[in-house]
Amino acid sequence: MQNLTEEILKATKEALDDISSCSDIQSLRKISSVYKGKESKLYKILTEISKLQGDEKKFIGSCINESKEKIDNVLLQKEQELKISEYEKEESEYLDITLNKEDKKLGSTHPVTQMIQKIVDVFSLYGFSHVTDREIETDWFCFQALNMDVDHPAREMQDTFYIEENHILPRTHTSSVQIRTMIKAKPPIRIISAGRVYRNENQDARHSFMFYQYEGLIIDNNISIADLKSILTQALRKIFENDKIDLRLRHSYFPYTEPSFEIDATCMLCQGKGCKVCDFKGWLELLGAGMVHPQVLRNVKIDPKKYQGFAFGGGPERLIMIKNEINDTRLFYENDLRFLSQLKKL
Ligand code: DAH
């Protein structure tokens, strides 16, 4: 019996020494299976117990249980210690990718995109639905259907880059969307569209080979110039966030409208008194508009005796330039963040 208790003590000490010198969870698991498994010394002693009698058997049995319990407790404690130290190690090595958050600047949509969104939102208040269409057009949709036949001199105002075959060209204005819409939809029609247009222009402060336009169209019964003036006045007041703006319609010429107008707004920088921006006129030229020409309606199979309408078109850049007193369109396309991030008033 003396021998057995000594063996139990020895086996227990061995196990406890191994556990305490263990430095990672994986080797602890191995040690645990060695000391708890059937190959362990304690298990072997347990098998000898059957040879003992009465009190002796009881005593050795309880010694083994006590030893197993001790080993289990120490294993559990060691496991917790190792888990904590591994967690602490992982945490100290953890790479926090959110660091230096202050240095990263958030991007934003381009001012022209923001202005187009504003135009679309404002006109939607008056029942205009937003439509988009292709930038590569045919000669018919861009010119002929808009009353500009092949030799029409008005084409000279909008020279473009022709692709000889199939009469395909990059659209010179968004007015082609009017034709695309009227061919598909029946009146009443109320649409607003915006996008890129292309012209064969020399680059200077006021001209660019690519720029943006917005285009509006209403076709319905009993539409008059009064409707044109009233809707555009209300919409432009909302876009400029200025209720004092009035509109002035100046006679102009577009082959696809009759009568045609150049629309001027009260200069919002001097409230119509006259300043450098409005050339001391008190008015700023904003967009072109007019009553849709009966021939255009006939071209898209709408009866001009039953339906009338008005159309308008202009550049979103012009609206931003007025609000921010900018005098060079090229700045919009140079992608200089110092310029783009200054444009707060849209
Ligand atoms: N398409 C014209 C341009 O590019 C703008 C315009 C004028 C559009 C009169 C219209 C309109 O719809 O009725 O200069």
Residues whose N, C-alpha, C, O or C-beta is under 5 A from the ligand:
A	BS01	DAH	T172 H173 S175 G216 F254 T257 G288 A289 G290 A311 F312 G313
